């Protein structure tokens, strides 16, 4: 059978031997009673990394984001977010379905909404309008191909939010990619947020889970919302143990992922009639197929026949995502597969 190189997402990684060993040997307790020592260690470590007072282990990025919305906001309020945010496009309308809040979407440039447009969208204390209860940022920005929000931009958003006493939440599903690409500590990014969610199961390579971090009072209320959503796990240390390893040892893998993504981008750039849509800053490459006369679905199907798995990311865009399970040899095989697909589809 052909060995398939999986570039669909950084969520497809398998736990390493060290992670499996950590799972088997994890010291556990009942986390609903806050008695699981491994979960407590993970939460304390995550809080320190993000510069926040406290952190909470949640089952997924979506759960972490929705717990944040439910904790920050009241029913009938409004979130300001960019119109291609993951929480708007890919979380099943959960902010409306669960929290009863409204999304106020603004156009963005690689995830950056204009400061003056955010300011103009803030609505407070008028009986006709919903109050603005939260400003939402996403870093890295998924739909832009893993683009990084600059530190000075984050500072401007936080300054505006503080002026109006509005919290700022960051969906940092790939926060560590942003930190590696920016060559800064995690806390240098998160100091400009009220709360942050980041995934353990994407670039960091843990099998399950995300972290929500903020001040102690916020996390105390978030814990109850996690319970209401069915996220109160019991002996969760078996999941926290590989996550802790990922947090402590994952950054070097991310640097390699970014190098691999650039290898892909450079190879695609040499092919006629296809182009790389995004500036490759982290671990994603967006390939535009429009000049070949073939759709992204056509390309994904042919790439699979050539031994490479990818995902359609629009009618004429294919997304390639690198991750820690890929070697340099895998990347060479992927480039060969993409080149063979191009030969079949270039028109």
C-alpha positions as CSV (number, residue, x, y, z in Angstrom):
1,X,0.0,0.0,0.0
2,X,1.1,3.6,-0.7
3,X,2.4,5.5,2.3
4,X,0.1,8.6,2.5
5,X,1.7,11.8,3.6
6,X,-1.0,13.5,5.7
7,X,-1.1,17.3,5.3
8,X,-4.7,17.8,6.2
9,X,-4.1,19.2,9.7
10,X,-1.8,19.3,12.6
11,X,-4.6,17.5,14.6
12,X,-3.7,14.2,12.9
13,X,-0.5,13.5,15.0
14,X,-0.2,10.4,17.0
15,X,1.1,10.5,20.6
16,X,4.8,9.7,20.9
17,X,6.2,6.8,22.9
18,X,7.1,9.2,25.7
19,X,3.5,10.5,25.7
20,X,2.1,7.0,25.9
21,X,4.4,6.1,28.7
22,X,3.4,9.3,30.6
23,X,-0.2,8.4,30.1
24,X,0.3,4.9,31.6
25,X,2.3,6.2,34.6
26,X,0.2,9.3,35.3
27,X,-0.6,10.0,38.9
28,X,-4.4,10.7,38.9
29,X,-7.3,11.8,41.1
30,X,-10.8,13.1,40.6
31,X,-10.4,16.4,38.7
32,X,-14.0,17.5,39.4
33,X,-13.0,17.6,43.0
34,X,-9.8,19.3,41.8
35,X,-7.8,16.4,43.2
36,X,-5.9,15.2,40.0
37,X,-2.3,16.2,40.7
38,X,-1.3,15.9,37.0
39,X,-4.1,18.1,35.8
40,X,-3.2,20.6,38.6
41,X,0.4,20.6,37.5
42,X,-0.6,21.2,33.8
43,X,-2.9,24.0,34.8
44,X,-0.3,25.7,37.0
45,X,2.4,25.3,34.2
46,X,0.0,26.8,31.6
47,X,-0.9,29.7,33.8
48,X,2.8,30.5,34.3
49,X,3.5,30.3,30.6
50,X,0.7,32.6,29.7
51,X,1.3,35.0,32.6
52,X,-2.2,34.5,33.9
53,X,-3.3,33.8,37.5
54,X,-5.0,30.5,36.7
55,X,-5.8,28.0,33.9
56,X,-8.4,25.3,33.2
57,X,-7.9,22.1,31.3
58,X,-10.8,21.6,28.8
59,X,-11.6,18.9,26.3
60,X,-11.2,21.0,23.1
61,X,-10.5,24.4,21.6
62,X,-14.2,24.8,20.8
63,X,-15.1,24.0,24.4
64,X,-12.5,26.4,25.7
65,X,-13.8,29.2,23.4
66,X,-17.4,28.6,24.3
67,X,-16.6,28.5,28.0
68,X,-14.9,31.8,27.6
69,X,-17.9,33.4,25.9
70,X,-20.3,32.0,28.5
71,X,-18.0,33.3,31.3
72,X,-17.4,36.8,30.0
73,X,-20.8,37.6,28.6
74,X,-24.5,38.0,29.3
75,X,-27.3,36.9,27.1
76,X,-28.1,39.5,24.4
77,X,-24.7,41.0,24.3
78,X,-22.5,41.3,21.3
79,X,-19.0,40.0,20.4
80,X,-16.8,42.0,18.0
81,X,-14.8,39.6,15.8
82,X,-13.3,39.3,12.3
83,X,-15.6,37.8,9.7
84,X,-13.4,34.8,9.1
85,X,-12.8,33.9,12.7
86,X,-12.9,30.2,13.5
87,X,-15.5,30.8,16.2
88,X,-17.8,32.4,13.6
89,X,-17.2,29.9,10.8
90,X,-16.5,26.5,12.4
91,X,-18.0,26.2,15.8
92,X,-21.6,25.3,14.9
93,X,-23.1,28.7,15.8
94,X,-22.3,27.8,19.4
95,X,-22.1,31.4,20.6
96,X,-25.7,32.0,19.6
97,X,-27.0,28.5,20.5
98,X,-25.3,28.3,24.0
99,X,-24.7,31.8,25.2
100,X,-27.4,33.7,23.3
101,X,-25.0,36.4,22.1
102,X,-24.7,38.1,18.8
103,X,-21.6,38.2,16.6
104,X,-20.6,41.6,15.1
105,X,-18.2,40.7,12.3
106,X,-15.7,43.1,10.7
107,X,-13.5,42.6,7.7
108,X,-9.9,41.9,8.5
109,X,-6.4,41.8,6.9
110,X,-5.0,38.4,7.9
111,X,-7.0,38.5,11.1
112,X,-6.3,42.2,11.9
113,X,-9.5,44.3,12.1
114,X,-8.8,48.0,11.7
115,X,-8.6,49.7,15.1
116,X,-10.9,52.5,14.0
117,X,-13.5,50.0,12.8
118,X,-13.4,48.1,16.1
119,X,-13.9,51.5,17.9
120,X,-16.8,52.3,15.6
121,X,-18.4,48.9,16.3
122,X,-18.4,49.3,20.1
123,X,-22.0,49.8,21.3
124,X,-22.8,50.6,24.9
125,X,-25.8,51.7,27.0
126,X,-28.3,52.4,24.3
127,X,-31.7,50.7,24.7
128,X,-31.8,50.0,20.9
129,X,-28.5,48.1,20.7
130,X,-26.8,45.1,22.2
131,X,-24.0,46.0,24.5
132,X,-20.5,45.1,23.4
133,X,-19.4,42.4,25.8
134,X,-16.2,41.0,24.3
135,X,-13.6,41.7,21.6
136,X,-12.3,38.5,19.9
137,X,-8.9,37.9,18.4
138,X,-7.5,34.8,16.7
139,X,-3.7,34.1,16.7
140,X,-2.5,32.5,14.5
141,X,-5.3,33.3,12.0
142,X,-6.5,30.0,10.5
143,X,-8.4,31.3,7.4
144,X,-5.4,33.5,6.4
145,X,-3.1,30.5,6.4
146,X,-1.6,30.7,9.9
147,X,-0.8,34.3,9.9
148,X,0.5,35.9,13.1
149,X,-1.0,39.0,14.8
150,X,1.8,41.5,15.5
151,X,2.5,42.5,19.2
152,X,1.9,46.2,18.5
153,X,-1.5,45.4,17.0
154,X,-2.5,43.4,20.1
155,X,-1.4,46.3,22.3
156,X,-3.6,48.7,20.4
157,X,-6.6,46.4,20.6
158,X,-6.1,45.9,24.4
159,X,-5.7,49.7,24.9
160,X,-9.0,50.4,23.1
161,X,-10.7,47.6,25.0
162,X,-9.4,48.9,28.4
163,X,-10.7,52.4,27.6
164,X,-14.2,50.9,27.2
165,X,-13.8,48.3,30.0
166,X,-14.4,45.4,27.5
167,X,-12.5,42.1,27.9
168,X,-10.4,40.7,25.1
169,X,-10.3,37.0,24.4
170,X,-7.8,35.3,22.2
171,X,-8.5,32.1,20.4
172,X,-4.9,31.0,20.4
173,X,-5.5,27.5,19.0
174,X,-2.1,27.8,17.4
175,X,-0.7,30.3,19.9
176,X,2.6,28.5,20.2
177,X,3.2,28.7,16.4
178,X,2.7,32.5,16.8
179,X,5.2,32.7,19.6
180,X,7.8,30.7,17.7
181,X,7.3,32.7,14.5
182,X,7.6,36.0,16.4
183,X,10.5,34.7,18.6
184,X,8.8,35.9,21.8
185,X,7.7,34.3,25.0
186,X,4.0,33.2,25.2
187,X,3.3,35.7,27.9
188,X,4.5,38.6,25.6
189,X,1.5,37.8,23.4
190,X,-1.0,37.0,26.2
191,X,-0.3,40.0,28.3
192,X,-2.6,41.9,25.8
193,X,-5.5,39.6,26.5
194,X,-8.0,39.2,29.3
195,X,-8.3,35.5,28.6
196,X,-6.8,33.0,26.2
197,X,-7.5,29.5,24.8
198,X,-4.8,27.4,23.3
199,X,-4.9,23.9,21.9
200,X,-2.7,21.1,23.1
201,X,-3.7,18.8,20.3
202,X,-2.6,20.8,17.3
203,X,1.0,21.8,16.7
204,X,2.1,20.7,20.2
205,X,1.0,17.2,19.4
206,X,-0.8,16.0,22.5
207,X,-3.7,13.6,21.8
208,X,-6.5,15.6,23.5
209,X,-7.3,18.9,25.2
210,X,-6.9,22.7,25.4
211,X,-6.2,25.3,28.0
212,X,-8.3,28.3,29.0
213,X,-6.4,30.9,31.1
214,X,-7.3,34.1,32.8
215,X,-7.5,35.6,36.3
216,X,-8.6,33.4,39.3
217,X,-12.1,34.8,39.4
218,X,-12.6,34.2,35.7
219,X,-11.3,30.6,35.9
220,X,-13.5,29.9,38.9
221,X,-16.6,30.9,37.0
222,X,-15.3,29.1,33.9
223,X,-15.0,25.9,35.8
224,X,-18.7,25.9,36.5
225,X,-19.5,26.5,32.8
226,X,-17.1,23.6,31.9
227,X,-19.2,21.4,34.2
228,X,-22.4,22.6,32.7
229,X,-21.1,21.7,29.2
230,X,-20.2,18.2,30.3
231,X,-16.5,18.9,30.5
232,X,-16.0,17.8,34.1
233,X,-13.6,14.9,33.7
234,X,-12.6,12.5,36.4
235,X,-9.1,10.8,36.3
236,X,-8.1,13.3,33.6
237,X,-4.4,13.0,34.5
238,X,-4.0,10.4,31.8
239,X,-4.8,13.1,29.3
240,X,-3.0,15.9,31.1
241,X,0.3,13.9,31.3
242,X,1.0,13.9,27.5
243,X,-0.2,17.5,27.3
244,X,2.3,18.5,29.9
245,X,5.1,16.8,27.9
246,X,3.9,18.6,24.8
247,X,4.0,22.0,26.5
248,X,7.5,21.4,27.8
249,X,9.0,19.9,24.7
250,X,6.9,21.0,21.7
251,X,8.5,24.3,20.6
252,X,11.4,22.7,18.8
253,X,8.9,20.6,16.7
254,X,7.1,23.8,15.8
255,X,10.3,25.4,14.4
256,X,10.7,22.3,12.2
257,X,7.0,22.5,11.1
258,X,7.5,26.0,9.9
259,X,10.6,25.0,8.0
260,X,8.7,22.2,6.3
261,X,5.9,24.6,5.4
262,X,8.4,26.8,3.7
263,X,9.8,23.8,1.8
264,X,6.3,23.1,0.5
265,X,5.7,26.8,-0.4
266,X,9.0,27.0,-2.3
267,X,8.2,23.9,-4.3
268,X,4.7,25.0,-5.2
269,X,6.0,28.4,-6.2
270,X,8.0,26.7,-9.0
271,X,4.9,25.1,-10.5
272,X,3.1,26.8,-13.4
273,X,-0.5,27.9,-13.0
274,X,-0.7,27.4,-9.2
275,X,0.3,29.9,-6.6
276,X,0.8,30.2,-2.9
277,X,-1.9,32.6,-1.6
278,X,-0.5,33.3,1.8
279,X,2.8,34.6,3.2
280,X,3.9,31.4,5.0
281,X,4.8,32.4,8.6
282,X,3.9,29.2,10.4
283,X,2.8,25.8,9.4
284,X,0.1,26.3,6.7
285,X,0.4,26.7,2.9
286,X,-2.7,27.8,0.9
287,X,-2.5,26.8,-2.8
288,X,-4.6,28.6,-5.3
289,X,-5.7,26.3,-8.2
290,X,-7.8,28.8,-10.3
291,X,-5.4,29.0,-13.3
292,X,-5.4,25.3,-13.8
293,X,-9.2,25.3,-14.4
294,X,-9.6,22.7,-11.7
295,X,-11.3,23.0,-8.3
296,X,-9.8,22.4,-4.9
297,X,-11.8,19.2,-4.8
298,X,-10.2,18.0,-8.0
299,X,-6.8,18.8,-6.6
300,X,-7.4,17.0,-3.3
301,X,-8.7,13.9,-5.1
302,X,-5.7,13.8,-7.4
303,X,-3.2,14.5,-4.7
304,X,-4.6,11.6,-2.7
305,X,-4.0,9.4,-5.8
306,X,-0.4,10.6,-5.7
307,X,0.0,9.8,-2.0
308,X,-0.7,13.2,-0.3
309,X,-3.7,14.1,1.8
310,X,-4.9,17.7,1.9
311,X,-8.1,19.6,2.5
312,X,-10.2,22.0,0.3
313,X,-10.1,25.5,1.8
314,X,-12.4,27.2,-0.6
315,X,-13.6,26.4,-4.1
316,X,-10.2,27.1,-5.6
317,X,-7.9,26.8,-2.5
318,X,-6.1,23.8,-1.1
319,X,-4.7,23.9,2.4
320,X,-1.5,22.0,3.3
321,X,-0.5,21.8,7.0
322,X,2.7,20.5,8.5
323,X,3.1,18.9,11.9
324,X,5.4,17.1,14.2
325,X,4.9,13.6,12.7
326,X,6.5,14.6,9.4
327,X,10.1,14.1,8.5
328,X,12.2,15.8,5.9
329,X,11.9,12.5,3.9
330,X,8.1,12.8,4.2
331,X,8.3,16.4,2.9
332,X,10.3,15.3,-0.2
333,X,7.7,12.6,-0.9
334,X,4.9,15.1,-0.4
335,X,6.5,17.5,-2.9
336,X,6.9,14.7,-5.4
337,X,3.2,13.8,-5.0
338,X,2.1,17.4,-5.4
339,X,4.3,17.8,-8.5
340,X,2.8,14.6,-10.0
341,X,-0.7,15.9,-9.3
342,X,0.2,19.2,-11.0
343,X,1.3,17.3,-14.1
344,X,-2.1,15.7,-14.2
345,X,-4.1,18.8,-13.6
346,X,-2.2,21.8,-14.9
347,X,-4.4,22.1,-18.0
